[in-house]
Amino acid sequence: YKNTVHHSSLHELQHVKKYDLAIWKKVIDTHLKKANFITNDIFELPNELISQIVIFSNQLEKYIDIHQTVAVLSAFPIFLHDYYGNEEIKKRLAN
């Protein structure tokens, strides 16, 4: 997995210590959109909090059971979404 990610990921995302605010915002935005797509089939910021069990259940039903694949999500953006709430995250990502 790590070898595949290393060779297929964007160069600017390979070194977490070098992330600036713009990259962090992009990572958070993309992972929250991916979680929303997994659970609601819409690739946009979610309108409500998404629990981890709902993400897991949808991954199992839509991807693992059918295609034996899974989307990798970072827990950090989901934690921020849970902690700050939906509207605050949207506001912070917009600035």
Jmol script that loads the backbone (N, CA, C; Angstrom):
load data "model"
ATOM      1  N   TYR A   1       0.820  -1.189   0.000  1.00  0.00           N
ATOM      2  CA  TYR A   1       0.000   0.000   0.000  1.00  0.00           C
ATOM      3  C   TYR A   1       0.869   1.261   0.000  1.00  0.00           C
ATOM      4  N   LYS A   2       1.838   1.308   0.898  1.00  0.00           N
ATOM      5  CA  LYS A   2       2.688   2.502   0.986  1.00  0.00           C
ATOM      6  C   LYS A   2       3.456   2.733  -0.304  1.00  0.00           C
ATOM      7  N   ASN A   3       3.920   1.667  -0.935  1.00  0.00           N
ATOM      8  CA  ASN A   3       4.642   1.798  -2.196  1.00  0.00           C
ATOM      9  C   ASN A   3       3.725   2.345  -3.290  1.00  0.00           C
ATOM     10  N   THR A   4       2.507   1.851  -3.356  1.00  0.00           N
ATOM     11  CA  THR A   4       1.534   2.330  -4.344  1.00  0.00           C
ATOM     12  C   THR A   4       1.239   3.806  -4.121  1.00  0.00           C
ATOM     13  N   VAL A   5       0.994   4.184  -2.888  1.00  0.00           N
ATOM     14  CA  VAL A   5       0.696   5.583  -2.569  1.00  0.00           C
ATOM     15  C   VAL A   5       1.885   6.468  -2.922  1.00  0.00           C
ATOM     16  N   HIS A   6       3.077   6.020  -2.590  1.00  0.00           N
ATOM     17  CA  HIS A   6       4.277   6.815  -2.877  1.00  0.00           C
ATOM     18  C   HIS A   6       4.402   7.106  -4.371  1.00  0.00           C
ATOM     19  N   HIS A   7       4.116   6.140  -5.199  1.00  0.00           N
ATOM     20  CA  HIS A   7       4.287   6.302  -6.637  1.00  0.00           C
ATOM     21  C   HIS A   7       3.095   6.958  -7.329  1.00  0.00           C
ATOM     22  N   SER A   8       1.948   6.979  -6.683  1.00  0.00           N
ATOM     23  CA  SER A   8       0.774   7.527  -7.364  1.00  0.00           C
ATOM     24  C   SER A   8       0.253   8.826  -6.752  1.00  0.00           C
ATOM     25  N   SER A   9       0.792   9.234  -5.622  1.00  0.00           N
ATOM     26  CA  SER A   9       0.288  10.449  -4.975  1.00  0.00           C
ATOM     27  C   SER A   9       0.949  11.700  -5.540  1.00  0.00           C
ATOM     28  N   LEU A  10       0.299  12.821  -5.298  1.00  0.00           N
ATOM     29  CA  LEU A  10       0.864  14.095  -5.720  1.00  0.00           C
ATOM     30  C   LEU A  10       2.123  14.397  -4.909  1.00  0.00           C
ATOM     31  N   HIS A  11       3.122  14.917  -5.566  1.00  0.00           N
ATOM     32  CA  HIS A  11       4.412  15.172  -4.910  1.00  0.00           C
ATOM     33  C   HIS A  11       4.254  16.062  -3.675  1.00  0.00           C
ATOM     34  N   GLU A  12       3.431  17.120  -3.778  1.00  0.00           N
ATOM     35  CA  GLU A  12       3.291  18.066  -2.660  1.00  0.00           C
ATOM     36  C   GLU A  12       2.593  17.453  -1.450  1.00  0.00           C
ATOM     37  N   LEU A  13       2.010  16.269  -1.610  1.00  0.00           N
ATOM     38  CA  LEU A  13       1.337  15.613  -0.486  1.00  0.00           C
ATOM     39  C   LEU A  13       2.183  14.521   0.160  1.00  0.00           C
ATOM     40  N   GLN A  14       3.379  14.307  -0.315  1.00  0.00           N
ATOM     41  CA  GLN A  14       4.205  13.215   0.193  1.00  0.00           C
ATOM     42  C   GLN A  14       4.953  13.534   1.478  1.00  0.00           C
ATOM     43  N   HIS A  15       5.049  14.802   1.853  1.00  0.00           N
ATOM     44  CA  HIS A  15       5.806  15.183   3.040  1.00  0.00           C
ATOM     45  C   HIS A  15       4.934  16.036   3.954  1.00  0.00           C
ATOM     46  N   VAL A  16       4.301  15.399   4.928  1.00  0.00           N
ATOM     47  CA  VAL A  16       3.339  16.067   5.808  1.00  0.00           C
ATOM     48  C   VAL A  16       3.966  17.251   6.529  1.00  0.00           C
ATOM     49  N   LYS A  17       5.213  17.150   6.893  1.00  0.00           N
ATOM     50  CA  LYS A  17       5.878  18.244   7.616  1.00  0.00           C
ATOM     51  C   LYS A  17       5.969  19.520   6.785  1.00  0.00           C
ATOM     52  N   LYS A  18       5.821  19.409   5.487  1.00  0.00           N
ATOM     53  CA  LYS A  18       5.914  20.576   4.604  1.00  0.00           C
ATOM     54  C   LYS A  18       4.541  21.141   4.230  1.00  0.00           C
ATOM     55  N   TYR A  19       3.483  20.584   4.771  1.00  0.00           N
ATOM     56  CA  TYR A  19       2.137  21.078   4.442  1.00  0.00           C
ATOM     57  C   TYR A  19       1.960  22.508   4.940  1.00  0.00           C
ATOM     58  N   ASP A  20       1.408  23.353   4.089  1.00  0.00           N
ATOM     59  CA  ASP A  20       1.021  24.688   4.513  1.00  0.00           C
ATOM     60  C   ASP A  20      -0.498  24.700   4.729  1.00  0.00           C
ATOM     61  N   LEU A  21      -1.041  25.841   5.106  1.00  0.00           N
ATOM     62  CA  LEU A  21      -2.467  25.938   5.407  1.00  0.00           C
ATOM     63  C   LEU A  21      -3.324  25.561   4.202  1.00  0.00           C
ATOM     64  N   ALA A  22      -2.919  25.971   3.010  1.00  0.00           N
ATOM     65  CA  ALA A  22      -3.693  25.667   1.801  1.00  0.00           C
ATOM     66  C   ALA A  22      -3.780  24.156   1.553  1.00  0.00           C
ATOM     67  N   ILE A  23      -2.670  23.464   1.754  1.00  0.00           N
ATOM     68  CA  ILE A  23      -2.685  22.002   1.554  1.00  0.00           C
ATOM     69  C   ILE A  23      -3.544  21.335   2.621  1.00  0.00           C
ATOM     70  N   TRP A  24      -3.432  21.773   3.886  1.00  0.00           N
ATOM     71  CA  TRP A  24      -4.269  21.192   4.942  1.00  0.00           C
ATOM     72  C   TRP A  24      -5.743  21.381   4.625  1.00  0.00           C
ATOM     73  N   LYS A  25      -6.105  22.576   4.150  1.00  0.00           N
ATOM     74  CA  LYS A  25      -7.502  22.827   3.800  1.00  0.00           C
ATOM     75  C   LYS A  25      -7.951  21.899   2.681  1.00  0.00           C
ATOM     76  N   LYS A  26      -7.095  21.676   1.683  1.00  0.00           N
ATOM     77  CA  LYS A  26      -7.438  20.791   0.563  1.00  0.00           C
ATOM     78  C   LYS A  26      -7.612  19.350   1.048  1.00  0.00           C
ATOM     79  N   VAL A  27      -6.723  18.896   1.923  1.00  0.00           N
ATOM     80  CA  VAL A  27      -6.822  17.535   2.462  1.00  0.00           C
ATOM     81  C   VAL A  27      -8.120  17.363   3.250  1.00  0.00           C
ATOM     82  N   ILE A  28      -8.422  18.321   4.115  1.00  0.00           N
ATOM     83  CA  ILE A  28      -9.639  18.258   4.930  1.00  0.00           C
ATOM     84  C   ILE A  28     -10.869  18.289   4.039  1.00  0.00           C
ATOM     85  N   ASP A  29     -10.888  19.211   3.087  1.00  0.00           N
ATOM     86  CA  ASP A  29     -12.010  19.339   2.155  1.00  0.00           C
ATOM     87  C   ASP A  29     -12.230  18.041   1.371  1.00  0.00           C
ATOM     88  N   THR A  30     -11.167  17.496   0.814  1.00  0.00           N
ATOM     89  CA  THR A  30     -11.276  16.293  -0.016  1.00  0.00           C
ATOM     90  C   THR A  30     -11.737  15.079   0.793  1.00  0.00           C
ATOM     91  N   HIS A  31     -11.187  14.900   1.988  1.00  0.00           N
ATOM     92  CA  HIS A  31     -11.577  13.737   2.792  1.00  0.00           C
ATOM     93  C   HIS A  31     -13.020  13.840   3.276  1.00  0.00           C
ATOM     94  N   LEU A  32     -13.464  15.037   3.622  1.00  0.00           N
ATOM     95  CA  LEU A  32     -14.865  15.193   4.032  1.00  0.00           C
ATOM     96  C   LEU A  32     -15.805  14.966   2.849  1.00  0.00           C
ATOM     97  N   LYS A  33     -15.408  15.432   1.667  1.00  0.00           N
ATOM     98  CA  LYS A  33     -16.221  15.180   0.472  1.00  0.00           C
ATOM     99  C   LYS A  33     -16.253  13.687   0.153  1.00  0.00           C
ATOM    100  N   LYS A  34     -15.119  13.014   0.320  1.00  0.00           N
ATOM    101  CA  LYS A  34     -15.073  11.577   0.054  1.00  0.00           C
ATOM    102  C   LYS A  34     -15.959  10.815   1.042  1.00  0.00           C
ATOM    103  N   ALA A  35     -15.930  11.213   2.306  1.00  0.00           N
ATOM    104  CA  ALA A  35     -16.798  10.569   3.307  1.00  0.00           C
ATOM    105  C   ALA A  35     -18.265  10.785   2.960  1.00  0.00           C
ATOM    106  N   ASN A  36     -18.596  11.981   2.495  1.00  0.00           N
ATOM    107  CA  ASN A  36     -19.975  12.277   2.101  1.00  0.00           C
ATOM    108  C   ASN A  36     -20.368  11.464   0.874  1.00  0.00           C
ATOM    109  N   PHE A  37     -19.434  11.294  -0.050  1.00  0.00           N
ATOM    110  CA  PHE A  37     -19.730  10.484  -1.240  1.00  0.00           C
ATOM    111  C   PHE A  37     -19.978   9.031  -0.848  1.00  0.00           C
ATOM    112  N   ILE A  38     -19.167   8.517   0.047  1.00  0.00           N
ATOM    113  CA  ILE A  38     -19.332   7.131   0.492  1.00  0.00           C
ATOM    114  C   ILE A  38     -20.699   6.931   1.140  1.00  0.00           C
ATOM    115  N   THR A  39     -21.126   7.908   1.910  1.00  0.00           N
ATOM    116  CA  THR A  39     -22.380   7.738   2.657  1.00  0.00           C
ATOM    117  C   THR A  39     -23.616   8.258   1.930  1.00  0.00           C
ATOM    118  N   ASN A  40     -23.459   9.313   1.121  1.00  0.00           N
ATOM    119  CA  ASN A  40     -24.628   9.947   0.493  1.00  0.00           C
ATOM    120  C   ASN A  40     -24.560  10.051  -1.028  1.00  0.00           C
ATOM    121  N   ASP A  41     -23.487   9.523  -1.627  1.00  0.00           N
ATOM    122  CA  ASP A  41     -23.305   9.549  -3.085  1.00  0.00           C
ATOM    123  C   ASP A  41     -23.217  10.963  -3.660  1.00  0.00           C
ATOM    124  N   ILE A  42     -22.744  11.920  -2.862  1.00  0.00           N
ATOM    125  CA  ILE A  42     -22.599  13.308  -3.303  1.00  0.00           C
ATOM    126  C   ILE A  42     -21.195  13.773  -2.922  1.00  0.00           C
ATOM    127  N   PHE A  43     -20.401  14.171  -3.921  1.00  0.00           N
ATOM    128  CA  PHE A  43     -19.033  14.623  -3.655  1.00  0.00           C
ATOM    129  C   PHE A  43     -19.031  16.122  -3.390  1.00  0.00           C
ATOM    130  N   GLU A  44     -19.504  16.486  -2.210  1.00  0.00           N
ATOM    131  CA  GLU A  44     -19.472  17.860  -1.721  1.00  0.00           C
ATOM    132  C   GLU A  44     -19.385  17.798  -0.208  1.00  0.00           C
ATOM    133  N   LEU A  45     -19.077  18.941   0.406  1.00  0.00           N
ATOM    134  CA  LEU A  45     -19.001  18.943   1.865  1.00  0.00           C
ATOM    135  C   LEU A  45     -20.325  18.470   2.451  1.00  0.00           C
ATOM    136  N   PRO A  46     -20.263  17.634   3.470  1.00  0.00           N
ATOM    137  CA  PRO A  46     -21.504  17.132   4.066  1.00  0.00           C
ATOM    138  C   PRO A  46     -22.296  18.238   4.750  1.00  0.00           C
ATOM    139  N   ASN A  47     -23.601  18.058   4.796  1.00  0.00           N
ATOM    140  CA  ASN A  47     -24.484  19.013   5.471  1.00  0.00           C
ATOM    141  C   ASN A  47     -24.740  18.638   6.919  1.00  0.00           C
ATOM    142  N   GLU A  48     -24.248  17.480   7.318  1.00  0.00           N
ATOM    143  CA  GLU A  48     -24.394  17.044   8.706  1.00  0.00           C
ATOM    144  C   GLU A  48     -23.212  16.166   9.071  1.00  0.00           C
ATOM    145  N   LEU A  49     -23.032  15.943  10.351  1.00  0.00           N
ATOM    146  CA  LEU A  49     -21.955  15.084  10.817  1.00  0.00           C
ATOM    147  C   LEU A  49     -22.207  13.655  10.367  1.00  0.00           C
ATOM    148  N   ILE A  50     -21.126  12.950  10.058  1.00  0.00           N
ATOM    149  CA  ILE A  50     -21.224  11.562   9.605  1.00  0.00           C
ATOM    150  C   ILE A  50     -20.495  10.692  10.614  1.00  0.00           C
ATOM    151  N   SER A  51     -21.198   9.748  11.198  1.00  0.00           N
ATOM    152  CA  SER A  51     -20.557   8.888  12.192  1.00  0.00           C
ATOM    153  C   SER A  51     -19.665   7.848  11.514  1.00  0.00           C
ATOM    154  N   GLN A  52     -18.685   7.391  12.245  1.00  0.00           N
ATOM    155  CA  GLN A  52     -17.760   6.399  11.708  1.00  0.00           C
ATOM    156  C   GLN A  52     -18.467   5.090  11.385  1.00  0.00           C
ATOM    157  N   ILE A  53     -19.466   4.729  12.156  1.00  0.00           N
ATOM    158  CA  ILE A  53     -20.176   3.476  11.875  1.00  0.00           C
ATOM    159  C   ILE A  53     -20.966   3.583  10.573  1.00  0.00           C
ATOM    160  N   VAL A  54     -21.481   4.768  10.268  1.00  0.00           N
ATOM    161  CA  VAL A  54     -22.197   4.966   8.996  1.00  0.00           C
ATOM    162  C   VAL A  54     -21.210   4.884   7.833  1.00  0.00           C
ATOM    163  N   ILE A  55     -20.036   5.485   7.991  1.00  0.00           N
ATOM    164  CA  ILE A  55     -19.007   5.386   6.949  1.00  0.00           C
ATOM    165  C   ILE A  55     -18.630   3.926   6.740  1.00  0.00           C
ATOM    166  N   PHE A  56     -18.370   3.217   7.827  1.00  0.00           N
ATOM    167  CA  PHE A  56     -17.988   1.807   7.716  1.00  0.00           C
ATOM    168  C   PHE A  56     -19.087   0.978   7.058  1.00  0.00           C
ATOM    169  N   SER A  57     -20.324   1.150   7.486  1.00  0.00           N
ATOM    170  CA  SER A  57     -21.438   0.375   6.933  1.00  0.00           C
ATOM    171  C   SER A  57     -21.583   0.598   5.431  1.00  0.00           C
ATOM    172  N   ASN A  58     -21.451   1.852   5.016  1.00  0.00           N
ATOM    173  CA  ASN A  58     -21.550   2.157   3.586  1.00  0.00           C
ATOM    174  C   ASN A  58     -20.360   1.624   2.803  1.00  0.00           C
ATOM    175  N   GLN A  59     -19.177   1.702   3.379  1.00  0.00           N
ATOM    176  CA  GLN A  59     -18.002   1.116   2.722  1.00  0.00           C
ATOM    177  C   GLN A  59     -18.217  -0.384   2.517  1.00  0.00           C
ATOM    178  N   LEU A  60     -18.691  -1.044   3.558  1.00  0.00           N
ATOM    179  CA  LEU A  60     -18.915  -2.484   3.491  1.00  0.00           C
ATOM    180  C   LEU A  60     -19.938  -2.824   2.421  1.00  0.00           C
ATOM    181  N   GLU A  61     -21.061  -2.148   2.454  1.00  0.00           N
ATOM    182  CA  GLU A  61     -22.168  -2.434   1.541  1.00  0.00           C
ATOM    183  C   GLU A  61     -21.861  -2.066   0.086  1.00  0.00           C
ATOM    184  N   LYS A  62     -21.262  -0.899  -0.133  1.00  0.00           N
ATOM    185  CA  LYS A  62     -21.090  -0.390  -1.495  1.00  0.00           C
ATOM    186  C   LYS A  62     -19.777  -0.794  -2.162  1.00  0.00           C
ATOM    187  N   TYR A  63     -18.754  -1.077  -1.363  1.00  0.00           N
ATOM    188  CA  TYR A  63     -17.441  -1.295  -1.950  1.00  0.00           C
ATOM    189  C   TYR A  63     -16.809  -2.632  -1.564  1.00  0.00           C
ATOM    190  N   ILE A  64     -16.718  -2.903  -0.274  1.00  0.00           N
ATOM    191  CA  ILE A  64     -16.018  -4.111   0.166  1.00  0.00           C
ATOM    192  C   ILE A  64     -16.752  -5.364  -0.298  1.00  0.00           C
ATOM    193  N   ASP A  65     -18.050  -5.453  -0.022  1.00  0.00           N
ATOM    194  CA  ASP A  65     -18.819  -6.639  -0.390  1.00  0.00           C
ATOM    195  C   ASP A  65     -18.928  -6.832  -1.897  1.00  0.00           C
ATOM    196  N   ILE A  66     -18.935  -5.749  -2.648  1.00  0.00           N
ATOM    197  CA  ILE A  66     -19.139  -5.832  -4.096  1.00  0.00           C
ATOM    198  C   ILE A  66     -17.828  -5.925  -4.866  1.00  0.00           C
ATOM    199  N   HIS A  67     -16.885  -5.026  -4.561  1.00  0.00           N
ATOM    200  CA  HIS A  67     -15.661  -4.907  -5.359  1.00  0.00           C
ATOM    201  C   HIS A  67     -14.389  -5.302  -4.611  1.00  0.00           C
ATOM    202  N   GLN A  68     -14.515  -5.642  -3.332  1.00  0.00           N
ATOM    203  CA  GLN A  68     -13.358  -5.935  -2.485  1.00  0.00           C
ATOM    204  C   GLN A  68     -12.371  -4.766  -2.481  1.00  0.00           C
ATOM    205  N   THR A  69     -12.915  -3.538  -2.485  1.00  0.00           N
ATOM    206  CA  THR A  69     -12.091  -2.336  -2.400  1.00  0.00           C
ATOM    207  C   THR A  69     -12.576  -1.498  -1.224  1.00  0.00           C
ATOM    208  N   VAL A  70     -11.739  -0.566  -0.827  1.00  0.00           N
ATOM    209  CA  VAL A  70     -12.094   0.320   0.270  1.00  0.00           C
ATOM    210  C   VAL A  70     -11.441   1.684   0.018  1.00  0.00           C
ATOM    211  N   ALA A  71     -12.151   2.748   0.339  1.00  0.00           N
ATOM    212  CA  ALA A  71     -11.584   4.085   0.246  1.00  0.00           C
ATOM    213  C   ALA A  71     -10.858   4.391   1.546  1.00  0.00           C
ATOM    214  N   VAL A  72      -9.672   4.915   1.435  1.00  0.00           N
ATOM    215  CA  VAL A  72      -8.891   5.271   2.615  1.00  0.00           C
ATOM    216  C   VAL A  72      -9.225   6.710   2.995  1.00  0.00           C
ATOM    217  N   LEU A  73      -9.649   6.881   4.225  1.00  0.00           N
ATOM    218  CA  LEU A  73      -9.976   8.206   4.744  1.00  0.00           C
ATOM    219  C   LEU A  73      -9.082   8.521   5.932  1.00  0.00           C
ATOM    220  N   SER A  74      -8.639   9.748   5.999  1.00  0.00           N
ATOM    221  CA  SER A  74      -7.896  10.195   7.165  1.00  0.00           C
ATOM    222  C   SER A  74      -8.881  10.485   8.295  1.00  0.00           C
ATOM    223  N   ALA A  75      -8.544  10.071   9.494  1.00  0.00           N
ATOM    224  CA  ALA A  75      -9.402  10.334  10.650  1.00  0.00           C
ATOM    225  C   ALA A  75      -9.350  11.795  11.064  1.00  0.00           C
ATOM    226  N   PHE A  76      -8.265  12.489  10.735  1.00  0.00           N
ATOM    227  CA  PHE A  76      -8.087  13.876  11.167  1.00  0.00           C
ATOM    228  C   PHE A  76      -9.186  14.807  10.659  1.00  0.00           C
ATOM    229  N   PRO A  77      -9.511  14.825   9.355  1.00  0.00           N
ATOM    230  CA  PRO A  77     -10.600  15.698   8.893  1.00  0.00           C
ATOM    231  C   PRO A  77     -11.953  15.345   9.526  1.00  0.00           C
ATOM    232  N   ILE A  78     -12.199  14.078   9.741  1.00  0.00           N
ATOM    233  CA  ILE A  78     -13.463  13.655  10.359  1.00  0.00           C
ATOM    234  C   ILE A  78     -13.507  14.111  11.814  1.00  0.00           C
ATOM    235  N   PHE A  79     -12.373  14.022  12.504  1.00  0.00           N
ATOM    236  CA  PHE A  79     -12.292  14.528  13.872  1.00  0.00           C
ATOM    237  C   PHE A  79     -12.591  16.025  13.911  1.00  0.00           C
ATOM    238  N   LEU A  80     -11.969  16.797  13.011  1.00  0.00           N
ATOM    239  CA  LEU A  80     -12.210  18.241  12.976  1.00  0.00           C
ATOM    240  C   LEU A  80     -13.677  18.557  12.691  1.00  0.00           C
ATOM    241  N   HIS A  81     -14.267  17.815  11.797  1.00  0.00           N
ATOM    242  CA  HIS A  81     -15.680  18.005  11.465  1.00  0.00           C
ATOM    243  C   HIS A  81     -16.550  17.724  12.688  1.00  0.00           C
ATOM    244  N   ASP A  82     -16.250  16.658  13.392  1.00  0.00           N
ATOM    245  CA  ASP A  82     -16.999  16.331  14.614  1.00  0.00           C
ATOM    246  C   ASP A  82     -16.797  17.398  15.688  1.00  0.00           C
ATOM    247  N   TYR A  83     -15.553  17.863  15.836  1.00  0.00           N
ATOM    248  CA  TYR A  83     -15.221  18.798  16.908  1.00  0.00           C
ATOM    249  C   TYR A  83     -15.797  20.194  16.655  1.00  0.00           C
ATOM    250  N   TYR A  84     -15.574  20.718  15.457  1.00  0.00           N
ATOM    251  CA  TYR A  84     -15.985  22.098  15.159  1.00  0.00           C
ATOM    252  C   TYR A  84     -17.419  22.208  14.643  1.00  0.00           C
ATOM    253  N   GLY A  85     -17.940  21.137  14.100  1.00  0.00           N
ATOM    254  CA  GLY A  85     -19.282  21.191  13.544  1.00  0.00           C
ATOM    255  C   GLY A  85     -19.265  21.574  12.075  1.00  0.00           C
ATOM    256  N   ASN A  86     -20.371  21.358  11.452  1.00  0.00           N
ATOM    257  CA  ASN A  86     -20.484  21.511  10.013  1.00  0.00           C
ATOM    258  C   ASN A  86     -20.286  22.952   9.542  1.00  0.00           C
ATOM    259  N   GLU A  87     -20.985  23.888  10.129  1.00  0.00           N
ATOM    260  CA  GLU A  87     -20.922  25.275   9.652  1.00  0.00           C
ATOM    261  C   GLU A  87     -19.546  25.900   9.884  1.00  0.00           C
ATOM    262  N   GLU A  88     -18.931  25.607  11.021  1.00  0.00           N
ATOM    263  CA  GLU A  88     -17.607  26.168  11.315  1.00  0.00           C
ATOM    264  C   GLU A  88     -16.564  25.623  10.340  1.00  0.00           C
ATOM    265  N   ILE A  89     -16.624  24.333  10.026  1.00  0.00           N
ATOM    266  CA  ILE A  89     -15.689  23.750   9.068  1.00  0.00           C
ATOM    267  C   ILE A  89     -15.865  24.401   7.702  1.00  0.00           C
ATOM    268  N   LYS A  90     -17.106  24.536   7.260  1.00  0.00           N
ATOM    269  CA  LYS A  90     -17.351  25.173   5.956  1.00  0.00           C
ATOM    270  C   LYS A  90     -16.799  26.599   5.932  1.00  0.00           C
ATOM    271  N   LYS A  91     -16.995  27.328   7.017  1.00  0.00           N
ATOM    272  CA  LYS A  91     -16.507  28.704   7.097  1.00  0.00           C
ATOM    273  C   LYS A  91     -14.988  28.732   7.040  1.00  0.00           C
ATOM    274  N   ARG A  92     -14.336  27.858   7.784  1.00  0.00           N
ATOM    275  CA  ARG A  92     -12.867  27.847   7.823  1.00  0.00           C
ATOM    276  C   ARG A  92     -12.269  27.406   6.501  1.00  0.00           C
ATOM    277  N   LEU A  93     -12.913  26.478   5.817  1.00  0.00           N
ATOM    278  CA  LEU A  93     -12.385  26.025   4.536  1.00  0.00           C
ATOM    279  C   LEU A  93     -12.585  27.081   3.446  1.00  0.00           C
ATOM    280  N   ALA A  94     -13.592  27.926   3.596  1.00  0.00           N
ATOM    281  CA  ALA A  94     -13.865  28.961   2.601  1.00  0.00           C
ATOM    282  C   ALA A  94     -12.862  30.113   2.673  1.00  0.00           C
ATOM    283  N   ASN A  95     -12.283  30.345   3.843  1.00  0.00           N
ATOM    284  CA  ASN A  95     -11.337  31.467   4.006  1.00  0.00           C
ATOM    285  C   ASN A  95      -9.948  31.107   3.581  1.00  0.00           C
TER     286      ASN A  95
END
end "model"
wireframe off; spacefill off
backbone 0.3
color backbone group
